[in-house]
Amino acid sequence: MEQAVAEDASRYERIKRSIFLTDRPSRSNDEQLQCECTLVKGDPKSVCCGDDECLNRMMQIECGSNCRGGKRCRNQRFQRYQYAKTEIFNAGKKGNGLRATSPLEP
């Protein structure tokens, strides 16, 4: 059974970005939702866009490239390719599944 999962997994291809086959309107920086998060002045270790402070995060929207936090924004995991470690597994009658290989933070 493990060999069948390995063979099935080889059929998948990891992609870096979506390619749309139809015209898709894009949002300008002005149209992106802007959070109200701020960095602590004078503290180079301060970060922003945490769990309870970021409007975008509370609405389950990733901050855009115009976020005030810049490189210290903690709500840009997809843009930065910060994915959880996962594996494909055989889920019996359901086919293949995807599961995390280490505990996930809430």
Summary of the structure (lengths in Angstrom):
residues: 106
radius of gyration: 18.7
end to end distance: 31.8
largest distance: 56.8
contacts: 194
relative contact order: 0.17
helix: 17%
strand: 11%
